[in-house]
Protein backbone atom coordinates (compact mmCIF):
# COMPACT_ATOMS: atom_id res chain seq x y z
CA UNK A 1 0.00 0.00 0.00
CA UNK A 2 2.89 2.37 0.66
CA UNK A 3 4.07 1.89 -2.93
CA UNK A 4 0.60 2.66 -4.24
CA UNK A 5 0.48 5.84 -2.18
CA UNK A 6 3.92 6.82 -3.47
CA UNK A 7 2.91 6.22 -7.12
CA UNK A 8 -0.24 8.33 -6.62
CA UNK A 9 1.76 11.26 -5.26
CA UNK A 10 1.99 14.03 -7.90
CA UNK A 11 5.62 14.58 -6.89
CA UNK A 12 6.57 10.94 -7.54
CA UNK A 13 9.42 10.82 -10.07
CA UNK A 14 9.73 7.05 -10.48
CA UNK A 15 10.17 6.31 -14.18
CA UNK A 16 10.91 2.58 -14.02
CA UNK A 17 9.69 0.08 -11.44
CA UNK A 18 10.83 -3.55 -11.38
CA UNK A 19 8.73 -5.80 -9.14
CA UNK A 20 9.30 -9.03 -11.04
CA UNK A 21 10.84 -10.86 -8.08
CA UNK A 22 8.19 -9.80 -5.57
CA UNK A 23 5.38 -12.25 -6.51
CA UNK A 24 2.57 -9.74 -6.35
CA UNK A 25 -0.89 -11.09 -5.53
CA UNK A 26 -4.04 -10.42 -7.46
CA UNK A 27 -5.03 -7.76 -4.91
CA UNK A 28 -1.59 -6.18 -5.28
CA UNK A 29 -2.00 -5.90 -9.06
CA UNK A 30 -5.42 -4.31 -8.58
CA UNK A 31 -3.98 -1.86 -6.03
CA UNK A 32 -1.17 -0.91 -8.46
CA UNK A 33 -3.78 -0.45 -11.18
CA UNK A 34 -5.53 2.06 -8.91
CA UNK A 35 -2.34 4.13 -8.80
CA UNK A 36 -1.55 4.07 -12.52
CA UNK A 37 -4.14 6.61 -13.78
CA UNK A 38 -2.89 9.40 -11.51
CA UNK A 39 0.81 8.72 -12.17
CA UNK A 40 2.31 10.79 -14.98
CA UNK A 41 5.99 9.77 -14.74
CA UNK A 42 6.11 5.96 -14.74
CA UNK A 43 7.14 4.63 -18.16
CA UNK A 44 8.17 1.03 -17.42
CA UNK A 45 6.67 -1.48 -14.99
CA UNK A 46 7.67 -5.11 -14.48
CA UNK A 47 5.47 -7.43 -12.43
CA UNK A 48 5.68 -11.10 -11.41
CA UNK A 49 2.35 -12.62 -10.54
CA UNK A 50 3.34 -16.19 -9.83
CA UNK A 51 0.36 -16.59 -7.52
CA UNK A 52 -1.89 -16.14 -10.51
CA UNK A 53 -4.06 -13.28 -11.52
CA UNK A 54 -7.75 -13.17 -12.18
CA UNK A 55 -9.72 -11.44 -14.87
CA UNK A 56 -10.49 -8.68 -12.34
CA UNK A 57 -6.86 -7.61 -12.03
CA UNK A 58 -6.33 -7.72 -15.81
CA UNK A 59 -9.46 -5.63 -16.28
CA UNK A 60 -8.24 -3.19 -13.62
CA UNK A 61 -4.92 -2.78 -15.49
CA UNK A 62 -6.76 -2.30 -18.76
CA UNK A 63 -9.04 0.35 -17.23
CA UNK A 64 -6.07 2.08 -15.60
CA UNK A 65 -4.25 2.35 -18.93
CA UNK A 66 -7.30 3.95 -20.49
CA UNK A 67 -6.60 6.99 -18.28
CA UNK A 68 -2.79 6.80 -18.17
CA UNK A 69 -0.87 8.06 -21.19
CA UNK A 70 2.73 7.76 -19.96
CA UNK A 71 3.25 4.05 -19.16
CA UNK A 72 4.87 2.59 -22.27
CA UNK A 73 6.15 -0.83 -21.20
CA UNK A 74 4.54 -3.42 -18.98
CA UNK A 75 6.41 -6.68 -18.44
CA UNK A 76 3.95 -9.05 -16.84
CA UNK A 77 5.12 -12.51 -15.85
CA UNK A 78 2.05 -14.63 -15.22
CA UNK A 79 1.68 -18.38 -15.68
CA UNK A 80 -2.03 -18.09 -16.44
CA UNK A 81 -2.71 -17.31 -20.06
CA UNK A 82 -6.52 -17.12 -19.95
CA UNK A 83 -6.74 -13.33 -20.13
CA UNK A 84 -5.81 -12.89 -23.78
CA UNK A 85 -8.47 -10.26 -24.56
CA UNK A 86 -7.38 -8.03 -21.67
CA UNK A 87 -3.74 -8.58 -22.66
CA UNK A 88 -4.51 -7.39 -26.21
CA UNK A 89 -6.35 -4.32 -24.92
CA UNK A 90 -3.44 -3.51 -22.58
CA UNK A 91 -0.95 -3.99 -25.42
CA UNK A 92 -2.94 -1.63 -27.66
CA UNK A 93 -3.10 1.06 -24.94
CA UNK A 94 0.66 0.74 -24.31
CA UNK A 95 1.28 1.06 -28.05
CA UNK A 96 -0.86 4.22 -28.14
CA UNK A 97 1.14 5.63 -25.21
CA UNK A 98 4.39 4.97 -27.13
CA UNK A 99 3.01 6.28 -30.42
CA UNK A 100 3.03 9.99 -29.67
CA UNK A 101 4.71 12.39 -27.29
CA UNK A 102 1.50 14.47 -27.49
CA UNK A 103 -0.58 12.94 -24.70
CA UNK A 104 -3.72 14.86 -25.74
CA UNK A 105 -3.59 12.95 -29.03
CA UNK A 106 -3.15 9.69 -27.15
CA UNK A 107 -6.17 10.51 -24.98
CA UNK A 108 -8.31 11.29 -28.05
CA UNK A 109 -7.32 7.99 -29.67
CA UNK A 110 -8.17 6.05 -26.51
CA UNK A 111 -11.53 7.77 -26.15
CA UNK A 112 -12.47 6.83 -29.70
CA UNK A 113 -11.16 3.28 -29.40
CA UNK A 114 -12.84 2.60 -26.07
CA UNK A 115 -16.19 4.32 -26.73
CA UNK A 116 -18.08 3.26 -29.81
CA UNK A 117 -20.87 5.64 -28.79
CA UNK A 118 -20.18 8.90 -27.00
CA UNK A 119 -23.26 10.13 -25.16
CA UNK A 120 -23.76 13.88 -25.33
CA UNK A 121 -26.53 14.00 -22.71
CA UNK A 122 -24.25 15.16 -19.85
CA UNK A 123 -23.42 18.25 -21.93
CA UNK A 124 -27.05 19.30 -22.42
CA UNK A 125 -27.05 21.36 -19.23
CA UNK A 126 -24.98 23.97 -21.11
CA UNK A 127 -27.53 24.08 -23.94
CA UNK A 128 -25.92 24.55 -27.35
CA UNK A 129 -22.86 26.32 -25.92
CA UNK A 130 -20.95 23.01 -25.88
CA UNK A 131 -21.83 21.97 -29.44
CA UNK A 132 -19.05 23.99 -31.15
CA UNK A 133 -16.53 22.51 -28.69
CA UNK A 134 -17.79 18.99 -29.38
CA UNK A 135 -17.50 19.53 -33.15
CA UNK A 136 -14.00 20.96 -32.68
CA UNK A 137 -13.01 17.95 -30.52
CA UNK A 138 -14.17 15.50 -33.21
CA UNK A 139 -12.19 17.45 -35.84
CA UNK A 140 -9.13 17.29 -33.56
CA UNK A 141 -9.67 13.55 -32.99
CA UNK A 142 -9.91 13.00 -36.74
CA UNK A 143 -6.60 14.81 -37.26
CA UNK A 144 -5.02 12.67 -34.50
CA UNK A 145 -6.18 9.53 -36.27
CA UNK A 146 -5.31 10.60 -39.82
CA UNK A 147 -2.94 7.64 -40.09
CA UNK A 148 -5.86 5.21 -39.65
CA UNK A 149 -8.28 4.14 -42.35
CA UNK A 150 -11.40 4.60 -40.18
CA UNK A 151 -11.56 8.41 -40.13
CA UNK A 152 -15.00 8.24 -41.81
CA UNK A 153 -16.18 6.58 -38.61
CA UNK A 154 -15.13 9.73 -36.73
CA UNK A 155 -17.20 11.88 -39.11
CA UNK A 156 -20.16 9.58 -38.47
CA UNK A 157 -19.71 9.90 -34.72
CA UNK A 158 -19.54 13.68 -35.06
CA UNK A 159 -22.83 13.71 -36.95
CA UNK A 160 -24.39 11.45 -34.31
CA UNK A 161 -23.21 13.87 -31.59
CA UNK A 162 -24.76 16.83 -33.43
CA UNK A 163 -27.97 14.86 -33.88
CA UNK A 164 -28.03 14.06 -30.15
CA UNK A 165 -27.85 17.78 -29.38
CA UNK A 166 -30.62 18.69 -31.81
CA UNK A 167 -32.81 15.80 -30.72
CA UNK A 168 -32.14 16.35 -27.02
CA UNK A 169 -33.05 20.04 -26.99
CA UNK A 170 -35.91 20.64 -29.44
CA UNK A 171 -37.37 23.49 -27.37
CA UNK A 172 -34.00 25.22 -27.31
CA UNK A 173 -33.71 24.91 -31.09
CA UNK A 174 -37.16 26.44 -31.61
CA UNK A 175 -36.29 29.38 -29.35
CA UNK A 176 -33.04 30.03 -31.21
CA UNK A 177 -34.60 30.15 -34.68
CA UNK A 178 -35.04 33.65 -36.07
CA UNK A 179 -38.65 34.67 -36.33
CA UNK A 180 -39.59 35.94 -39.73
CA UNK A 181 -42.19 38.61 -40.02
CA UNK A 182 -45.24 37.71 -42.00
CA UNK A 183 -45.79 39.75 -45.17
CA UNK A 184 -48.34 42.59 -44.91
VENMO-V156248 format. One record per backbone hydrogen bond with DSSP energy under -1.0 kcal/mol. NH is the residue of the N-H (numbers start at 1). CO is the residue of the C=O. If there is no record, write none. Layout:
# VENMO-V156248
NH	CO
NH	CO
This chain:
# VENMO-V156248
5	1
6	2
7	3
8	4
12	9
17	44
19	46
22	19
24	48
29	25
30	26
31	27
32	28
33	29
34	30
36	32
39	36
43	15
44	15
45	73
46	17
47	75
49	77
52	49
58	54
59	55
60	56
61	57
62	58
63	59
64	60
65	61
72	43
73	43
75	45
77	47
87	83
88	84
89	85
90	86
91	87
92	88
93	89
94	90
95	91
96	92
97	93
98	94
99	95
103	101
106	102
107	103
108	104
109	105
110	106
111	107
112	108
113	109
114	110
115	111
123	120
124	121
126	123
127	124
129	126
134	130
135	131
136	132
137	133
138	134
139	135
140	136
141	137
142	138
143	139
144	140
145	141
146	143
148	145
155	151
156	152
157	153
158	154
159	155
160	156
161	157
162	158
163	159
164	160
165	161
166	162
167	163
168	164
169	165
173	169
174	170
175	171
176	172
